[in-house]
Amino acid sequence: MPTQAEIYEALKRATAAEARRDLALQLLKQTNSRLYLDECLQALRVQRVRDTLHESHRPVLREKCLRFFKENKRDKAGLLRESLTRLLVHIEHPEDADIYKLGVETYHFQPVTDVAQNLRSVALAGLAPIDPPLACLYAARFLGEPHTSVFNCEPAMTAIKVLVASNQRLPIYQFLLRGGVEMAQTARGELSGVALESLGDDFPPHLYEDLIGLYQAIDQPTASMGIINWIIEGRAEALYKRLESVILSTRDADLRRYGLVMMAAARDDDLGERLLRLAKTARKDDLPLFIEAVEICHLPERDEALRQLRRRTRSR
């Protein structure tokens, strides 16, 4: 029987996807070395190798994953369990729900900051198709919890996807009312923005207008992008005036540019006409932003609007 070192060297030399898969699984089954474990999991994560995994490969992955859940001191940050769980999610076997239930309950603090967010996120994604009601309960818990990652907003981002897939948007609305502003103000505005996009086309405009007031007041760009997207993509005509206000009142030039371009790219007559009207009174500092947006406007009046904007630019 080859030694772990020999399998490791063979794995590093192998190029065929199936060969790398088999060597990685063979070494994974035998080793407790972090160096070897990392090499195995890195090999299995590569898309072309991961796509060769199927049900017959589950036992090795399950055994190793359950061992680390039992002996969690050997995987304090949860990175090994995250990788193993992700591979099991890819295989999509309903009998792995026990692992996903362990994953969504895992927190690890180093020393006070939780670092197991991605493990909970992956476990939630695996649990969702197996037990949607339970997954939605965990999603509601994760949405807005203080241990949400400042790097990728997980597991709350996955929580929104799970809730939307089950058409359970009330927890998202509650989050936006109670916790979304704080998230946006603590480097997690992307989460609030995605939540603002995820309320569905049938969400009452007058209630959405209240949300606009909350988030326009803090002027956090990634959160406000969600407002712009929801109004424009849903053609929420009742809120077009508020859309103009969000775009024009922001202190962030990139957000203003995004909003104007989105108005133009929508190829909606009402939005296009509003854009051209706003262009007539654009501030001098905003002229380049309006020119970029008007250039892609679909209305015939765009040519005259561009001439006026460029004339004002030359006279600055």
Secondary structure as UniProt FT lines:
FT   HELIX           4..13
FT   HELIX           17..30
FT   HELIX           34..45
FT   HELIX           47..50
FT   TURN            51..52
FT   HELIX           55..57
FT   HELIX           58..70
FT   HELIX           72..75
FT   TURN            76..77
FT   HELIX           79..91
FT   HELIX           94..96
FT   HELIX           97..104
FT   HELIX           117..127
FT   TURN            128..130
FT   HELIX           132..142
FT   TURN            143..144
FT   TURN            146..147
FT   TURN            150..152
FT   TURN            154..155
FT   HELIX           156..165
FT   TURN            166..167
FT   HELIX           170..178
FT   HELIX           180..185
FT   TURN            186..187
FT   HELIX           189..197
FT   TURN            201..202
FT   HELIX           205..218
FT   HELIX           221..233
FT   TURN            234..235
FT   HELIX           237..239
FT   HELIX           240..249
FT   HELIX           253..265
FT   TURN            266..267
FT   HELIX           269..280
FT   HELIX           284..286
FT   HELIX           287..294
FT   TURN            295..296
FT   TURN            300..301
FT   HELIX           302..314
//
